[in-house]
Amino acid sequence: MRAERDEDEIRPQRAKPQRRLAYEIALGIILGGSGLWLLQVLTSLIAAKFMLQQLQLHLPG
């Protein structure tokens, strides 16, 4: 004996994919990556400035 599906049952509809969420995630990744890159550049510049101050070249002249 097989069970038969009732025709009156309402199946839940699958939610449509939300493009806005995907755009927000992509924007977050881009902004986060840019922020980390900028932080790395600033850190490198400060380190380079510190090293150049410690390095004193005495040129003959």
N, C-alpha and C positions, 0 to 999 in steps of 0.2 A: 504494500500500500504506500503510495507516494503522497506527500503533503502538497497541497496546492496553495498557491499564494492568493490571498484575498485581493481582489481588484480595488477594493475601497481603501486599502492602505495607502497612505501618503508617504512616499520616500523622501527623506531629507535631500534637499538640493545641495550640490557641491558649490561652495562659495567661489565666486570668480576671483582669479588672481588679481591682487591689487598692485597696479603698476607704481603707485605712489610710494609704497613701502620699499619696492626695489630701488627707486630713485633715491629715497632717503638713505638707504643702506649704502648705495654707491657714493653718494655725496659725503657720507660720514667717513668712508674709506679714503676718499680723495683728500678731504680736509685733514683727517688724522695723519695720513702719510705726509702731506705737505707740512703740517705742524712739526712732525718728528724730523723731517728733513731740515727745516729751518732751525730747529733746536740744535741739530748736529752741526750745521754750518756756523752758528753763533759760538758754540763750544769750541769748534776748531779754530775760529778766528781769535778767541780769547787765549787759547793755548799757544797759538803761533805768536801772538803779541808778547805773551809772557816769556816764551823761549827766546824771542829776538831781543828782549830786554836783558835777559841773562847772558846772552852771547854778545860779548863786546869784541869787535874786531879792531885790532890795532894795525892800521895800515901804515907802512913806512911813507913818510912824506915830508 
